[in-house]
Amino acid sequence: MKSLSLTILLLCCTTLLAQNAWDPYMQAYASAQTDQEKLTALDSILALSYRRDNKVFIDHSIIFIDLAEKQQDYIGMAKKAMNISYPLNVTNRPDEAVRIINRVLPYKDQIDDTFLVGGLYLKRGGAHFRIDQKKAVEDYTMAIEHYSGKDSLYVADAYLFRGQANTNLGNFIDASADYDTASRYFENLGDYQYMLFAKQGNITMFSMHGFLETAQLERAELIGQIKELGLYEHLSSEYYNQAVDDRKIGDFVSAQNQLLEAVKYLDSSRNKISNFFAVHGLLATQYAERNQMEKADYHLGLLEELREKNSTDLITESHYHATKTTILKRKGLLNEALEFAKMRLADAETLGNQEQIVNALRDMYEITAAMGNSKLGLEYHKRYTAKKDSLFDSQKTNLLLYYQGLYESEKKEREIQAQTANIGLLEKDNLAFKRWLLFTGIAGVLVTGIVYLVFMQRGLKEKQALQQKFAQKLLLSQEQERKRISKDLHDGLGQHLLLIKNSLTMSGDEENKEKVREAIDEVRAISQALHPFQLQELGLTRAIENMVVQIDRNSALFITADIENVDSLFSKEEALNIYRIIQESFNNVLKHSGAEATKIQIKKLGSEVKISIQDNGKGFNVPEKLKDVRCIGLKTLKERVRSLNGVLKINSRADQGTELNLTIPV
């Protein structure tokens, strides 16, 4: 009991908090002196109440539209009329949504934004979809005409929704064209989820007009695509639709299995309430038809429980009335069954769903016949037969049109092939002469081109060789100069500093002695950087390891090293170039990358040595850096790699670090 009380208290607090979110703006609206102040307060109320409190949102949207019309703010009117259509449709008030949008449309010529004008027709079409399919088609057509090129996504929506309305009206050819157009739009926009909607609509249309085998094959392919894309919210609808088709061909076992699969994906379903009514309603019908009334009542109970807790629309009510009719009929409660069958017929006629009209009339005929009311039964039977024949004739016409379309396409293709063949025969007479002219011209051009290319290639090779020699001499000269400066620093300035340090030691001046020691260390570090004497004394491997240790000690960079012994594999000049490449790479990491960590690997693999240096820094655009004349470091790296006959690859992307991979033949 305490737990229940606590739950109720929390719910009350949550409700109060939700209300308090827009309460201050309601007070601001009540105390506002001007219409503009009221509009500002209303805008805040609507922003906070949208999809949280439908009543607050709808009531205040209507007030906003009234004030905006008074202020001649037609753009504000259009926006709020579009926004209000969703909660009105959810609360099963599509007529009111149509009425509100009709207030705004007379001002459409004073609204420059094509998105808003097209959107008004699109939203009105959505409201009409629930009450009048023909008017929905007209609205979607107007939306397509009023949208502009920048509204491609909404144009695609309009084609998709018009296809759905045309499907319900039995306009097979128009629906097929709409779905194909919508699918192309969505594919070009990269919106594969809505492209699936278009395919779903096309398959449903095939099913409704008797193309069951085509529908089954395409639906199986679509289910595979849905699973591959991970769009599981569409699976419930597809399994349900397949169950409907299975029932049409009398395969009730397969239909049962498809419905049980649909139940598994209901929780992730996009239109959960509508799909719940469809799936559980058909399951209840299946069980009732097989006289498993306990199971039928269970699934009907699920519908009634959900119906009590949620607002329903005409489509969900249609599923409920159909289910209720079947179960009552099976239980022998014929008078009640007839009332629900009449409600089902009214639903179908309002929606314009021809197939459901036929099914409802069949139920009414069977119920009245079982009641012994032969006169009324005969009347319903005539209506049922006439509607069924009309639907059958429509399906036959659509079938004929479909195959006629295929025939016309094949005929046009054959005509094109015949014309192509005739053109080929006409051209054949002049082919020999054209070939002679063509080959003569090509031969002349080729000879001239080859001579030109030979001279150009020779010149380029010579120029490239000179450039490489110059670059290598420049690097060698640079190393010699570094070696000289390093030696002068070490032997000259270094020795003088050492003498000063000894003098300070003898005089006991510890403070200045420490400063001189730091200066000596700095001179040694500069000397080492200018010319790595360790390379000669310890070998390439130890020299690189010492470099890594020094960088690790004297910087905030965390370094991971995996270095194999590569001594004696390279000449002195090659070893120096390798050392400089690694040194320059680490300098770039420290100066430019902003990295926190780096990793160096040196591996001997067969007849090659592979060097990899990775960092987790900010990365850079490699092509841009190579083109930048100020970026000397990368160009020097390339020259050193070329002198080693190696291959250098640099992979780098913004915020994803840099990876340098060097392969050197041994």
N, C-alpha and C positions, 0 to 999 in steps of 0.2 A: 504493500500500500504506500509506504514511504517512497519507494522507487517511482511509482506511478505519479505521486504528487510532485516529486522533483522534476520528472519529465514534463508534466503540464506547466510547471513554473518556468522551466527553461524555454518551452515553446512560447509562452506568453512574453517572456523577456525578449526573445528573438523577434517576435512580432512588433513589440514596442520599439525596439532598436531600428527595425526596418522602417517603421512609420516616422520615427524621429529624424531619419535621414533627410526627408523632404519637408518636415513640419516647419522649420524656420522659413523656408521659401513660400509656404502657404501663408504664413503670417506676413511675409513681405508683400505677397500678392494682395492680401486683404487691406494692407495699409498703403498700397501704392496710390499715388495721386494722378499719374498719367497712364495712358494706354501703353506707352513704350516701357514704363517701369513694370507694368503688369505682364507684358510679353516676356521681359527678361526673367521675372520670377517664375512664370509658367515654363519657360525653357528649362530652367533648373529642375523644377518638379518632374517634368517629363523625362529628363536625362536620368534622374535617380529612380523613377518608378518603372521604367521600361523593362518588361519581362519579370518584374518583381510584384507588381500589383496592377492587374489588368484594369480593374475598375477605376483606380486613381488615374492611370495613364489615359484611358479612353475619355473619361469625363473632362479632364483638363486639356486633352488634345482638341476636343470640340470647342471648348472655351477659347483656346489659342487661335483656332481657325476663324472663329467669329470675329475676334479682335483684329487678326491679320487682314481679314477682308475689309474691315472698317478702315484700317490704315493703308489699304491698297498694297499690302506686302504679299504679292501673289506667289513669290518664291517660297516664303515661309509657309503659306497655305499648302503649296504642293508637297513640300517636305513632310509636313505633319500628316497630310492626307495619306501619303505613301506609308508612313510609319504606323499609322493607326490600323491599316488593313490587316496586319498580322494578328494582333490581339483580337480583333473583331472576328476574323475567320476561326481562330482558335476557340473562341467562345460561341461559335456557331451563329454568328450574326453577319453573314455575307451581304444580306440586303442592305444593312446599314453602311457597310464598307462601300458598296456601289453608290448609295445616296450621297455620302460625303465626297467621294471622288467626283461625282457629277456636279457638285458645287464648284469645284476648282477648274474643271475642263473648259468652261466658257472663257477663262482668262489665259488659255494656253498661248495665244498669240503675243501676250505680253511677258512670256517667260522665254528667255533666250537659251536656256540650258536644255539641250536635247535629251540629256539623261533624265531630267525631271519630267518632261512632257512624255517621252517614251515610257518612263517608269509609271506614270499615272495610268496609262492604258494597260501596262503589264499587270499592275496591281488590281485594276478593275477586272481584268481577264481572270486573275486568280480567284476573285470573289464570284464571278459568274460561273467559273468552273464547277462550283458546288451547287449552282441553282439553274444554270441555263448554258448548255454546252455550245449552242450555236452562237450566242452572244459572246462566249469566251473566245471562240475562233475569230470573230470580228474584232475583238479587243486586241488579241495577239497580233493580228494583221496590222492594225493601226499602230501598235508599238513598234513593229518592224519598220513601218514607213516613217515614223517620227524619230527613231534613233539615228545617230550619225556614225561615221566610220570609227570614231574614238570609243563607241559604245559596243564594240564587237561582242564582249562577253554577254551583255544583256540581250543583244540580237539573237545570240545562240540560245539563250534561255527562252525567248519568245518562240523560236522555231520548235524547240523541244516541247513546250507546253501546248502549242497549237497542234503538234503531232498527237499528243495525248488526247486532246479534245476531239480531233478528227477521228481518232481510233474509236472513241466511245460513240461517235455519231455514225460509224460505219463507213467513213470516207477513206477507203483503203488506199487509193492512189495518192491522194493529198497527204495522208498521214505518212506514207512511205517517203515521199519527197521531203517532208518536213524533218523527219528523223535523220535522213541522209545529210541534209544541209546542216542540221544541228551538230551531227557527229563530226563533220568536216571542220566546222567552226571551233569546236572544243579541242579537236586534235591539233589544229594550227595554233591555238592558244596554250597548248600544253596542259589543258585541264582534263586529265584522263578519267577522273572520277565522274564528271558530268558526261564525258564521252560514253561511259558505261550506261548512264541513264538513257541516252539516245538509243543505244543498242538494246537495252531492256525494253524500251517502248516499241521498237521495231519487231522484236520477238513476240511481245504481247499481241501486237497487231496481226502478225502471221497466225498466231494461235486463235484469235477471235474470228478470223475469216477462213478457218479450216485448213491452213497450211501446217498441220500438226507435226508432220515429219520434219519439215524445214525448221519449225520452231524448236523442236527437241534437239536437233543437231546444233543449231546456233546457240541455244541456251547452255548446252554442255560445254561448248567452247568458251562462252561468256563466264560460266562458273569457274573454269580453269584460270581465266584472266583475272577474275576478282580475287581468287586465292593467291595468285602470283603477285598481285599488287598490294595484298594485305588489306583490301577494302571489305572486311567481313560484314560491315553494316548492310551490305546489299544482298547477302546470301539468303536471309530469311525470305525475302520477296521472291527470289528466283526459285527456291525449293517449293514455295507455295504455288507459284505459277505452273511449275512442272506437275505438281499434284493435280491442279485443275485440268491440265491436258491429259494426264493419265486417266482421270475419271471420264473424260469425253470418249476415250477409246475402250473404256470398260476395264482398265487395269487398276482395280481398287487396292490390290496389295502394294503395288508400286506407289500409288498415291499416298497410302498410309505411311510408307517409309519416307517419302519426300516430306510429308508434314512433320514427322518426328525429327527429321534433320532441320526443318525450318524452326522448330521450337528451340533447338540448341543455340540458334543465333538471334533469338528475339531480343535479348537484353542489349545486344550491340546494334540493334536495328535502328536505321535512321528515322523512320516513322513508327516508333515503337507501339503507340496506341492503335493506330490503324492496322498495322501488321498483326498485332495481338488479336484483334477482333477477327481478321481474315483467317489466320491460322487456326486458332482455337475454335472458331465458328465452324470451319470445314471439318476439323477433327470431330466435333460434336455431331455433325451431320453424318460423317462416316460411321461412327459408332451406332447412331440411331438407325441408320439403314440396315445395319447388321444385327439389330435388336439387342445391342449391348447398352441398355438404357442407363445403367449406373455410371458407366464411363461418359456417356453422352451428357448426363445431368451434371457431372463433375466439370466438364469443359464449358457447358452453358453457365454454370455457377461462376466460373472465372470471369466470363464476359459480364455477367450482371454485377459482380463485385466491382469490376473496373468501371463499369458504366455509372455506378453510384458515386464514385470518387472523382470522375473526370468529365469535363464537357465533351460531348461527342458531336460529330458533324454528320452530314447526310450519308457519306460513304460508310462510316462505321455503323451507323444506324441500319443501313441496308444489310450489312453482314449479320447484325444481330437479329433483324426481322426474318431473314432467310433461315437462320439457325433455329429460331423459335418456332417458325412454321413447320419445319421438318419434324422436330421433336414432339410438338403437340399433335401433329398428324399421326405419328407413330404410336402415341399414347391413346389415340382415339378421341382426343378432345377437339372435335372437328369444328365446333363453333368458334372457339378461341383461335384455332389454327387458321380459319378463314379470315379472321380479322387481321392477323399478322401477315397473311399472304397479301391482303389488300394494301397494308402499309408497305410491304415489300414492293408491290407494283407501283405505288405512288412514288417511292424512292427512285425506282428505275426510270420511270417516265420523267421525273424532274431532272435526273442526271442525264437522260438521253441514252442510257445503256440498253441497246436493242436486245442483246443476249439475255440480260437479266429480266427484261420485260417478258420475253418468251418463257423463261423459267417460272416467273411469278404467275403467269396465266395458266401454265401447266399445273401448278400447285392448286390454283383455285378451281380448275376443272376437276382434278382428281378428288379434292375435298368435297365439292358439292355432289359429285357422283356418289361418293361413299355415304353422304348424308341422305341420299335418296331423292334429292331435289333435281329431277331430270330436266326440268325446264331451264333452271338457272345453270345447271351443268352443261346443257346443250349450248347455251349462250356463251359461256366461258370457253367451251370447246371450239366454237366457231372462231372466236377471237384468237384463241391460242393457235389454231391451224392457220388462220390467215397471217398472223404475225410470224409464225415459224416459216411458212412458205415465202413470205416477203424477205425474211432474213436469209433463207436458203437461196432465193433468186439473187439477192444482193451479193452473197458469197460467190455464187456462180459467175455473176458479172465481174466481180473483182478478180476471180481466178482467170477469166477470159482476158481481162485487161492486162493482168500481170504477164500472162504468157504472150499476149499480143505485143506487149512492150519488149519482152525478150526477143520475139520474132523480128520486130522492127529494128532492134539493135543489131541482131545478126545480119539482117538484110542490108542495113547501111554498111556494116563491116565488109560484106561481100562486094557491094558496089565500089567501095573504096579500093578493095583488092583488085577488082577488074580494071578500074581506072589506072591504078598503079602499073598493072601489067601492060596496058595499052601504051602508057607513057614509056615503059621500058622498051617496047617493040619499036616505037618511033625513034628513040634515042640510039637504038642498036645500029641503024643504018649509018649514022655518023660517028660511031664509036671508034672505028679504025683510024679515021683521019684525026680525031681528037686525041687518040692515044699517041699517034706519031708526033703531033705538035707538043703534047704534054711531055713525052719522054725526051724530045729534043731540048725543050726548055729546061727541064729538070737537070739533064746532063750538063748543059752549059752553066747553070747556076751552081751545081755541085762542084764542077771543076774549079770555077772561080772561088767558091766558098772554101774548098779544101786548101787551095794555094794560100788564100788569105789567112785561114786558121793556122796553117803550119807556121807561117811567119809570125803571127800573133803569139802562138804558143811558145815558140822559141824565144821571142822577146820577153814574154812573161816569165818563163823559167829563168832566164838570165837575170832579170830584174829581181825575182824572188830570191835567187841564190845570193845576189849582191846584198840584198836586205838582210838575209840571215847571217851572212858573214859579218856584216857591219854590226848587227845586234850582238853577235857572239863576241866580237872584238870589244864592243862597248862594255859588255858584262865583264870580260876579262880585265879590261883596263880599270873598271870600277872596283873589282876585287883587289887588284894590285894597289890601287890608291888607298882602299880601306886598310889593307895590310900594312902599308907604310904609316898611315895615321895611327893605327893601333899600336904599332911598334914604338912610334914617337911618344905616344901617351904613356905606354907602359915603361919604356926605358928612360924617358926624359922626365915628364911631369910626375910620373909615379915614383921615380927614384928621389926626386927633390922632396916630395911629400913625405916619403919614408924617413929621410934625413931630419925633416922638421919634427916628425913624430918622435924620433929617438932623442932629439934635443929637448923636447917638451917632457919626455919621460925622465930625463936626467934632472930637469929643473923642478919636477913635481907638479907641473901645471896639468892636472887631470882633465879639467873642463875643455881646454883647447886641444889637448891630446885626443879626446873622444871625437871632436869635430874633425880633426885631421884624419882620424881613422875612417870616419864616414866618407870623407872626400876620397881617400885611397880606395875604399870599396866601390865608390861610384865610378872612379877612373877605371878600375878593373872591369866593372860591368860594361862600361862603354867600349873598352878595348876588346872585351870578349864578343860584344855584339858586332863590332866592326870586323873582326877577324877571329873566328873560333879556333884558338890554338889547340883546344881539346880534340878537335877533329884530327889533327896530326898525331897527337899524343895518345889518345884513347880509342880512336876509331869512330866511324859514323854512328853506330848504335849507341854507344855510351854518350857521345856528344849530344844526340837527340834526347836521350833520357835526362841528362843534366839540364838541358834547356827546359824540358817539361817541369822538372823539379823547381828550377828557379822561378818560372812563371807561376807555378802553384803556390810557392812561398810568398811571392811579392805582389800577388793580386788577389782579388776576391773570387776569381774564376775557379770552379771546381773541375779538376781534370781527371779523366779516366784514361789510362794508357795500357795498350796491349801491343808491345813492340818485340818482334822477333829479331834475332841477330842477323844483320845483313852485311857485316864486315867482309872485306875481301871480294865482294861481288862487283864493286864499282871502282873506277879509277879515281885519283885524287880530285880531278876536275869535276867528275860526275858526282862524287860524294859531296863536294862543296855546293853544287847546284841543288842537290836534294835537300841538304841542310838549309839552304837559303829559302827554298820553296816552303818548307815547314815553318821556318822562322817568320816569313812574310805572312803566311796563313794565320799564325797565332797573333801577329801584330794586328791584322785586320779584325780578328775576333775581339781583341781587347779594345781597339779604337772605335769600331763602328757597329758591332753587332748588338751590344747591350745584353749579351748572353750571361747566364748564371752558371752554365756547365758546358763542357766540351769533351769530346772523346777522340782519341787518336789511335789508329790501328795500323801496324805495319806487318804485312804477311808476305812470306815467300811461297808462291804457288807455281810449281814447275819452273818454267823459264821466265817467269815474270815476278816482279815485286809490286804488290798493291798497297797503296797508302790511302787511308781514309781519315778525314778530319770532319767531325760533325759538331754543330752547336745548336742550342735552343734559343737563339737570338731572334731579332726582328726580321731577318732576311732582307733580300733586295731583288731588284729586277736585273737579272744577269745581262740580257741584251743591251739594256740602257747603259749599264756600267761599262760594258765593253766599248760602246760608241763614245762615251764621255772622254774627251781628250785630256781632262784633268785626272783621270783615274789611271795613274802610272802603275800602281801595284799589280793589278790584274794583267796588264800587258807584259810586265816584267816576268810574271809567273809563266805566261804563255811562251815567252822566249826561252826561258830556262827549260821548260818541258820539251820544247822543240829540239833544243840542243841535246836532250837525253833520248830523242826519238820516242818519247812517251805519249800517252793519251791522257788529257785532262778533261774531266766532266764536273761541272758545277751545277748542283740542283738547289734552287732557293726560291722560296715564296714568302710573301708578306706574312709575318707573325707565325711562320712555320719553320724558322731556322734555316740553316745552310748546311749542305753536305758537299765536300770537295773530295773527289775520287781521282787518284793518279795511278796509272798503270805504266811501269817502266820495264822494258825488256832487259834481261840479264845477258 
